[in-house]
Amino acid sequence: MARSPQRRLAGALHSALTRRRPPAPTDLARWVSDPVGFATAVLGEHLWSRQQEIARALVTDRRVAVPSCHGAGKSFLASRLVAWWLSTRPPAESFVVTSAPTFAQVRAILWREIGTAHAKGRLPGKVSQTEWRIGQRLVGFGRKPADTDGTAFQGIHARHVLVIFDEACGIPEVLWDAAETLLTTPEARLLAIGNPDDPGSAFAKVASDTSGWTVLPIDAYATPAFTGEVVPEALRPLLVSKLWAEEMAARWGEGSALWQAKVRGRFPDVAADALFAPGLVRAAMAASLAPGTPVELGVDVARFGHDASVIALRRGAVARVVSVLHGLDTQALAAAVRAAVSEHSASRVKVDEIGLGAGLVDALHTTGIPVTGINVARAAHEPARFVNRRAELWWRLRQRAEAAELDLPADDALAAELASLRWALDGKGRIALDAKSEQRRALGRSPDRADAILLAFADGDRPEAVWNAW
C-alpha cells in the first residue's frame, strides 16, 4: 500500500533529523583502528594515497615523521588525525597535544582545521581556538611553549596520547625531549610533519634512515597532479600543481635548497661553505624585533629583463622589501626612491655604485637626497680578514643574524638568494665569497632582494663607521 503524503513527509523529516544527529560514541568507536574510514564515513572527505598511508602508519607505529613538499595537505591531514583520535577513544583515556614554531601557526593553521573537522563531523564536545573539551574534560590543546622549556608538557597522563608537531622543522630539540615524556604507554603516538627546510634541525634527525622512526616523505612529483591519481575534483585545486612547481623551478632554481625542501620534500644538502644555513634564515624570518634606528634604504639597480630594481628598508634590526620594480630607467627609478624616502622618512639611501648604480647616485644627489655609493669591489675595512667589501658586508650581516639581531621578511625568493651564498678562505686566510655571477648561475637570475637588504645594512665606505660590536 502506498504511503500517504503526510506519512511520506514525516518519514523524510525523520530521515533528515537522523542524518543531522551527532554520531554516537559507539558508532565512532568502530573507526578506532581505521582513520581513513573515519575521514570518509564520518567527515565525508577524501584522503589521497600518501595521506592514507600516513594515517594508517599512525595506527601501528609509535613515531611517524613526514618531511613534506608545499601544498600536499599536511596540516589538513594532521587535523583530521586529531579529530579521529579524540572521537574514537574514551575521553577519560585520551589526550592530544599539538605544537608549532609560533603560536600563530598553532591557532591559525592546525586548530582552525581541527575546528572545521569537528563541525563537519558533528563530533563530541566543543573546540575553541586552541582547545578541545568533552563535557568538562580537556582532551586536547595546542601550545607554543618557550623554546627552552623542557617541562612544557608535564602533567599530561593518559593511555592514548597523540602528540603532533606541525611545521616540525622549527620545533627546538628541547621540546622533542619534552614530547618523549608523553609516550610512556604502548598506545601513545607522535607525528612530526612539515617542510624539511633545515638539515641541522631535530626534525632532520628523526627523519633520517637510522632514527628508528617511520619516515614517509611527500614529494610534489608523487602527488596527484603529477601521478594522475584520481581524486575528487574539489580536492585537486587544493593540492600542489605542476604549474607551481615549474614556476618555483624558475624562481628558485632546480637543485637549490628551497627547491629540494618545498618541491621535492627533501632535506637540502647544505655544504659547510654555505654562508647562511637554512635554520639561520628561518630564524631571522620568524623574528619579531622592534623597529629602531637608523632608518635607511638600500637600492639594488637593474635596468631591463628578468632582473628587478629592489628598494629595501632598514629600521634598526628590521629589514623589509618595499618595492620590486621592472623596466625603469634611471630617472624613473630615482623618482621611486625619492617617494620611498618621503614615505618612510629615511635618513639615507645606499646604492651599489658599480655600473648602472652610478647614474642613480648622481640623480639622487642632484635632487638633494642623502645618498651614499657603495662599491663592494673595493678593499675591506679589515683587509687582513676579508678579500673585499662584499665579503665583509655579508659576513657582518651573517653575524647579526647569528646574534638574533636581524628581522627579515618571510620571502621565499629572498631565502633562496641567501641560501645561494658560498664562502671560502683564500690563500692568505681571508674570507671570500663566490662571485655574484655564481649566484646568478645557481639561481637563474640576479639576487636582487638580498643585495638590496645588504646595502640597507651597509655602513658605507667610511672606516670610522665600521661596527665594533662584532
C-alpha positions as CSV (number, residue, x, y, z in Angstrom):
1,M,0.0,0.0,0.0
2,A,1.3,3.5,-0.9
3,R,2.0,5.8,2.0
4,S,0.0,8.9,2.4
5,P,1.7,12.3,1.7
6,Q,1.6,13.0,5.4
7,R,3.5,9.8,6.2
8,R,6.0,10.4,3.4
9,L,6.6,13.9,4.8
10,A,7.0,12.6,8.3
11,G,9.4,9.9,7.1
12,A,11.5,12.4,5.2
13,L,11.7,14.7,8.2
14,H,12.7,11.8,10.4
15,S,15.5,10.8,8.0
16,A,16.7,14.4,7.8
17,L,16.8,14.7,11.6
18,T,18.6,11.3,11.8
19,R,21.2,12.4,9.3
20,R,21.9,15.6,11.3
21,R,22.1,13.8,14.7
22,P,25.7,13.7,16.0
23,P,27.2,10.3,15.8
24,A,27.0,8.2,18.9
25,P,30.3,7.3,20.7
26,T,29.7,3.6,20.0
27,D,29.3,4.5,16.3
28,L,32.6,6.4,16.3
29,A,34.5,3.8,18.2
30,R,34.2,1.4,15.3
31,W,36.8,3.6,13.5
32,V,39.4,3.4,16.3
33,S,41.8,1.5,14.0
34,D,40.7,3.0,10.7
35,P,41.4,6.7,10.3
36,V,40.8,6.5,6.6
37,G,37.4,5.0,7.1
38,F,36.7,7.7,9.7
39,A,37.6,10.5,7.3
40,T,35.4,9.0,4.6
41,A,32.4,7.9,6.5
42,V,32.2,10.5,9.3
43,L,33.7,13.6,7.8
44,G,32.7,12.8,4.2
45,E,36.2,13.7,3.0
46,H,38.8,12.1,0.7
47,L,42.4,11.3,1.7
48,W,44.7,10.8,-1.3
49,S,47.0,7.8,-1.3
50,R,50.0,9.2,0.6
51,Q,47.7,10.7,3.2
52,Q,46.1,7.3,3.6
53,E,49.5,5.7,4.1
54,I,50.5,8.2,6.8
55,A,47.2,7.9,8.6
56,R,47.4,4.1,8.7
57,A,51.0,4.2,9.9
58,L,49.9,6.1,12.9
59,V,47.7,3.1,13.9
60,T,50.6,0.8,14.3
61,D,53.8,2.9,14.5
62,R,54.6,5.0,17.6
63,R,56.7,7.7,15.8
64,V,56.0,8.9,12.3
65,A,57.9,11.7,10.5
66,V,56.6,13.3,7.4
67,P,59.0,15.6,5.5
68,S,56.7,17.2,3.0
69,C,56.6,19.4,0.0
70,H,54.5,22.5,0.0
71,G,50.8,22.1,-0.8
72,A,50.4,18.4,-0.1
73,G,47.7,18.8,2.6
74,K,49.9,18.1,5.6
75,S,48.1,20.3,8.1
76,F,44.7,19.2,6.8
77,L,45.8,15.6,7.4
78,A,47.1,16.3,10.9
79,S,43.8,18.0,11.9
80,R,41.8,15.0,10.7
81,L,44.0,12.7,12.7
82,V,43.4,14.8,15.8
83,A,39.6,14.5,15.1
84,W,39.9,10.8,14.6
85,W,42.0,10.2,17.7
86,L,39.7,12.1,20.1
87,S,36.4,10.9,18.6
88,T,37.1,7.2,18.6
89,R,38.6,6.8,22.1
90,P,37.2,7.2,25.6
91,P,37.6,10.8,26.7
92,A,38.9,9.8,30.1
93,E,41.8,7.9,28.5
94,S,42.7,10.1,25.6
95,F,44.6,13.3,25.0
96,V,46.1,15.3,22.1
97,V,49.0,17.8,22.3
98,T,49.9,19.9,19.3
99,S,52.7,22.4,18.8
100,A,54.3,24.5,16.1
101,P,57.1,27.0,15.9
102,T,54.8,30.0,16.6
103,F,51.5,30.5,18.4
104,A,50.0,32.0,15.3
105,Q,50.8,28.7,13.5
106,V,49.2,26.7,16.3
107,R,46.0,28.7,16.2
108,A,45.6,29.9,12.7
109,I,46.7,26.8,10.8
110,L,46.2,23.5,12.6
111,W,43.5,24.4,15.1
112,R,41.4,26.2,12.6
113,E,41.4,23.0,10.6
114,I,40.6,21.0,13.7
115,G,37.6,23.2,14.3
116,T,36.4,22.7,10.7
117,A,36.7,18.9,11.1
118,H,34.8,19.0,14.4
119,A,31.9,21.0,12.9
120,K,31.8,18.9,9.8
121,G,31.6,15.6,11.6
122,R,29.3,16.9,14.4
123,L,31.9,15.4,16.8
124,P,31.7,15.2,20.5
125,G,32.5,18.2,22.8
126,K,33.4,21.7,21.8
127,V,36.5,23.1,20.1
128,S,37.8,26.6,20.7
129,Q,40.8,28.3,19.0
130,T,43.3,26.0,20.7
131,E,41.4,23.5,22.9
132,W,39.0,20.6,22.7
133,R,36.7,19.8,25.6
134,I,34.3,17.0,26.0
135,G,31.9,17.9,28.8
136,Q,34.1,19.5,31.5
137,R,37.2,17.4,30.5
138,L,40.0,19.0,28.5
139,V,41.1,16.3,26.0
140,G,43.3,18.3,23.6
141,F,45.2,21.6,23.3
142,G,47.6,23.4,21.0
143,R,50.5,25.2,22.7
144,K,53.7,27.1,21.8
145,P,55.9,26.7,24.9
146,A,59.2,28.6,25.3
147,D,61.9,27.0,23.2
148,T,63.9,26.2,26.4
149,D,61.0,24.8,28.4
150,G,61.8,21.2,29.0
151,T,58.8,20.8,31.3
152,A,56.4,22.1,28.7
153,F,54.1,19.0,28.6
154,Q,54.4,17.8,32.2
155,G,51.3,16.7,34.0
156,I,49.6,15.1,31.0
157,H,48.8,11.5,31.7
158,A,46.5,9.3,29.5
159,R,46.6,5.9,28.0
160,H,46.0,7.2,24.4
161,V,48.2,10.3,23.9
162,L,48.8,11.7,20.4
163,V,51.5,14.4,20.0
164,I,51.6,16.3,16.7
165,F,54.4,18.7,15.7
166,D,53.2,20.8,12.8
167,E,55.9,22.7,10.8
168,A,58.2,20.4,12.7
169,C,61.5,21.8,11.3
170,G,61.0,24.9,13.6
171,I,60.5,22.9,16.8
172,P,63.6,23.1,19.1
173,E,65.2,19.9,20.3
174,V,64.3,20.5,24.0
175,L,60.6,20.3,23.1
176,W,61.2,17.0,21.2
177,D,62.6,15.7,24.5
178,A,59.6,17.0,26.4
179,A,57.3,15.2,23.9
180,E,59.0,11.9,24.5
181,T,57.9,12.0,28.2
182,L,54.3,11.7,27.0
183,L,55.0,8.4,25.1
184,T,55.1,6.2,28.2
185,T,52.2,3.9,27.1
186,P,52.3,1.4,24.1
187,E,49.2,3.2,22.7
188,A,50.9,6.7,22.6
189,R,51.9,8.2,19.2
190,L,54.0,11.1,17.9
191,L,53.5,12.6,14.4
192,A,56.0,15.2,13.1
193,I,55.1,16.8,9.8
194,G,56.4,19.8,7.9
195,N,58.6,21.2,5.2
196,P,62.2,19.8,5.5
197,D,63.9,23.3,5.4
198,D,66.8,22.8,7.8
199,P,69.1,19.7,7.7
200,G,70.6,20.8,11.0
201,S,67.2,20.6,12.8
202,A,65.9,18.0,15.3
203,F,63.3,17.1,12.6
204,A,66.1,16.1,10.3
205,K,67.5,13.8,12.9
206,V,64.2,11.9,13.4
207,A,63.6,11.8,9.6
208,S,66.9,10.0,9.0
209,D,67.2,6.4,7.9
210,T,68.8,5.4,11.2
211,S,66.4,7.2,13.6
212,G,64.1,4.2,14.2
213,W,61.1,6.4,13.2
214,T,58.7,5.5,10.4
215,V,59.6,8.1,7.7
216,L,57.1,8.9,5.0
217,P,58.2,11.8,2.9
218,I,55.9,13.6,0.4
219,D,57.5,14.6,-2.9
220,A,55.5,17.0,-5.1
221,Y,56.3,14.7,-8.0
222,A,54.4,11.9,-6.2
223,T,51.2,14.0,-5.7
224,P,48.0,13.5,-7.8
225,A,48.8,16.4,-10.2
226,F,51.9,14.5,-11.3
227,T,50.9,10.9,-11.0
228,G,47.4,11.2,-12.4
229,E,45.9,9.6,-9.2
230,V,42.1,10.1,-9.3
231,V,40.9,12.4,-6.6
232,P,37.6,14.4,-6.3
233,E,37.5,17.5,-8.5
234,A,37.1,19.7,-5.4
235,L,40.3,18.4,-3.9
236,R,42.6,18.7,-7.0
237,P,43.0,22.6,-6.9
238,L,43.9,22.4,-3.2
239,L,47.0,20.3,-3.9
240,V,50.3,21.3,-5.3
241,S,50.2,21.8,-9.1
242,K,52.6,21.3,-12.0
243,L,52.4,25.0,-12.8
244,W,53.5,26.0,-9.3
245,A,56.4,23.5,-9.4
246,E,57.5,24.9,-12.8
247,E,57.3,28.5,-11.5
248,M,59.4,27.7,-8.5
249,A,62.0,25.9,-10.6
250,A,62.4,29.2,-12.5
251,R,62.3,31.3,-9.4
252,W,64.5,29.3,-7.0
253,G,66.5,27.2,-9.4
254,E,66.2,23.4,-9.6
255,G,68.6,21.8,-7.1
256,S,68.5,24.9,-4.8
257,A,67.9,24.3,-1.1
258,L,64.5,25.8,-1.3
259,W,63.6,23.7,-4.3
260,Q,64.7,20.5,-2.5
261,A,62.7,21.3,0.6
262,K,59.5,22.8,-0.7
263,V,59.1,20.9,-4.0
264,R,60.8,17.6,-3.5
265,G,60.1,17.2,0.2
266,R,63.8,16.5,0.9
267,F,66.2,18.0,3.4
268,P,68.6,20.1,1.4
269,D,72.3,19.2,1.1
270,V,73.9,22.2,2.7
271,A,77.6,22.3,2.4
272,A,79.9,23.7,5.0
273,D,80.6,26.7,2.7
274,A,77.0,28.0,2.9
275,L,77.1,31.5,4.4
276,F,73.5,31.3,5.6
277,A,72.4,27.9,6.9
278,P,68.6,27.3,6.4
279,G,68.0,27.5,10.2
280,L,69.6,30.9,10.4
281,V,67.5,32.2,7.6
282,R,64.3,30.7,9.1
283,A,65.1,32.2,12.5
284,A,65.6,35.7,11.0
285,M,62.4,35.4,9.0
286,A,60.5,34.3,12.1
287,A,61.9,37.1,14.3
288,S,59.7,39.8,15.7
289,L,62.1,42.6,16.6
290,A,61.1,46.2,17.4
291,P,61.9,48.6,14.6
292,G,64.5,51.1,15.5
293,T,67.2,53.4,14.0
294,P,68.8,54.1,11.7
295,V,66.1,54.3,9.1
296,E,67.8,53.8,5.7
297,L,67.2,52.4,2.3
298,G,69.3,50.1,0.1
299,V,68.8,50.0,-3.6
300,D,69.9,47.3,-6.0
301,V,69.7,48.6,-9.5
302,A,68.7,46.7,-12.7
303,R,67.5,48.1,-16.0
304,F,65.5,45.6,-18.1
305,G,65.0,41.9,-18.5
306,H,64.2,39.5,-15.7
307,D,66.2,41.3,-13.0
308,A,64.5,43.8,-10.9
309,S,65.5,47.1,-9.2
310,V,64.7,46.5,-5.5
311,I,64.3,49.0,-2.7
312,A,64.8,47.6,0.8
313,L,64.1,49.4,4.1
314,R,66.1,49.0,7.2
315,R,64.7,50.2,10.6
316,G,67.3,49.2,13.1
317,A,67.5,45.4,13.0
318,V,64.3,45.1,10.9
319,A,64.5,44.8,7.1
320,R,61.7,44.8,4.6
321,V,61.5,44.9,0.8
322,V,59.3,47.9,-0.1
323,S,59.5,47.9,-3.9
324,V,60.4,45.4,-6.7
325,L,60.5,47.4,-9.9
326,H,60.9,46.2,-13.5
327,G,61.9,48.2,-16.6
328,L,62.6,51.6,-15.1
329,D,65.2,53.9,-16.5
330,T,67.4,55.9,-14.1
331,Q,65.1,58.9,-13.7
332,A,62.0,56.8,-13.1
333,L,63.9,54.8,-10.5
334,A,65.2,57.9,-8.9
335,A,61.6,59.1,-8.6
336,A,60.6,55.9,-6.9
337,V,63.5,56.1,-4.5
338,R,62.6,59.7,-3.6
339,A,59.0,58.6,-2.9
340,A,60.3,55.8,-0.6
341,V,62.5,58.3,1.3
342,S,59.5,60.5,1.8
343,E,57.1,57.7,2.8
344,H,59.5,56.1,5.3
345,S,61.4,59.2,6.5
346,A,64.6,57.6,5.6
347,S,67.8,59.4,6.6
348,R,70.0,57.9,3.9
349,V,69.9,55.9,0.7
350,K,72.7,53.5,-0.2
351,V,73.2,52.3,-3.7
352,D,75.6,49.8,-5.3
353,E,77.5,52.4,-7.4
354,I,79.1,49.8,-9.8
355,G,77.7,50.0,-13.3
356,L,74.1,51.4,-13.6
357,G,74.0,52.4,-9.9
358,A,76.4,55.3,-10.5
359,G,73.8,57.1,-12.5
360,L,71.2,56.7,-9.8
361,V,73.7,58.0,-7.2
362,D,74.2,61.2,-9.4
363,A,70.4,61.6,-10.0
364,L,69.6,61.4,-6.3
365,H,72.5,63.6,-5.3
366,T,71.4,66.4,-7.6
367,T,67.9,66.5,-6.0
368,G,69.3,66.7,-2.5
369,I,68.6,63.2,-1.4
370,P,71.3,62.0,1.1
371,V,72.9,59.1,-0.9
372,T,76.0,57.0,-0.4
373,G,77.5,54.9,-3.2
374,I,78.7,51.5,-2.1
375,N,81.4,49.8,-4.1
376,V,81.5,46.3,-2.9
377,A,84.6,45.5,-5.0
378,R,86.8,47.9,-3.0
379,A,89.2,46.9,-0.3
380,A,87.6,45.8,3.0
381,H,87.9,47.9,6.1
382,E,89.6,44.9,7.6
383,P,91.8,43.9,4.6
384,A,93.7,41.3,6.6
385,R,90.4,39.4,7.3
386,F,88.3,40.0,4.2
387,V,89.1,39.9,0.5
388,N,86.8,42.9,-0.3
389,R,83.9,44.9,0.9
390,R,81.3,42.5,-0.4
391,A,82.7,39.6,1.7
392,E,83.0,41.9,4.7
393,L,79.4,43.3,4.5
394,W,77.9,39.9,4.0
395,W,79.9,38.4,6.9
396,R,78.7,41.3,9.2
397,L,75.1,40.6,8.2
398,R,75.5,36.9,9.0
399,Q,77.0,37.7,12.4
400,R,74.0,40.0,13.0
401,A,71.7,37.0,12.2
402,E,73.6,34.7,14.5
403,A,73.3,37.2,17.3
404,A,69.4,37.2,16.7
405,E,69.7,40.9,15.7
406,L,68.1,40.5,12.3
407,D,64.4,40.5,11.4
408,L,63.9,39.6,7.7
409,P,60.6,39.4,5.7
410,A,59.2,35.9,5.1
411,D,60.0,35.8,1.5
412,D,60.9,32.6,-0.3
413,A,62.8,34.4,-3.1
414,L,64.9,36.1,-0.5
415,A,65.5,32.8,1.3
416,A,66.7,31.2,-2.0
417,E,69.1,34.1,-2.6
418,L,70.6,33.9,0.8
419,A,71.0,30.1,0.5
420,S,73.0,30.5,-2.7
421,L,75.8,32.5,-1.0
422,R,79.0,30.5,-0.6
423,W,82.2,31.5,1.2
424,A,85.8,30.2,1.5
425,L,89.2,31.2,2.7
426,D,91.7,32.4,0.1
427,G,95.4,31.6,0.1
428,K,96.1,34.3,2.7
429,G,93.4,33.0,5.0
430,R,90.9,35.8,4.2
431,I,87.2,35.4,3.9
432,A,86.0,35.5,0.3
433,L,82.6,34.9,-1.3
434,D,81.8,33.3,-4.6
435,A,81.4,35.8,-7.4
436,K,77.9,37.2,-7.9
437,S,77.9,35.5,-11.3
438,E,78.0,32.2,-9.5
439,Q,74.9,33.2,-7.5
440,R,73.2,34.2,-10.7
441,R,74.1,30.9,-12.3
442,A,72.7,28.9,-9.3
443,L,69.5,30.9,-9.2
444,G,68.9,31.6,-12.8
445,R,68.6,35.3,-12.0
446,S,70.2,38.1,-10.0
447,P,69.9,38.0,-6.2
448,D,68.1,41.4,-6.2
449,R,66.3,41.2,-2.9
450,A,69.3,40.0,-0.9
451,D,71.6,42.6,-2.4
452,A,69.2,45.4,-1.6
453,I,68.9,44.3,2.0
454,L,72.7,44.0,2.2
455,L,73.0,47.6,1.0
456,A,70.4,48.8,3.5
457,F,72.7,47.5,6.3
458,A,76.0,48.6,4.7
459,D,78.0,51.1,6.7
460,G,79.3,52.9,3.6
461,D,83.0,53.3,2.7
462,R,83.9,55.2,5.8
463,P,86.3,53.3,8.1
464,E,85.0,55.1,11.2
465,A,81.5,53.7,10.5
466,V,82.5,50.0,10.9
467,W,80.7,48.3,13.7
468,N,82.9,47.4,16.6
469,A,80.3,45.2,18.1
470,W,81.4,42.2,16.1
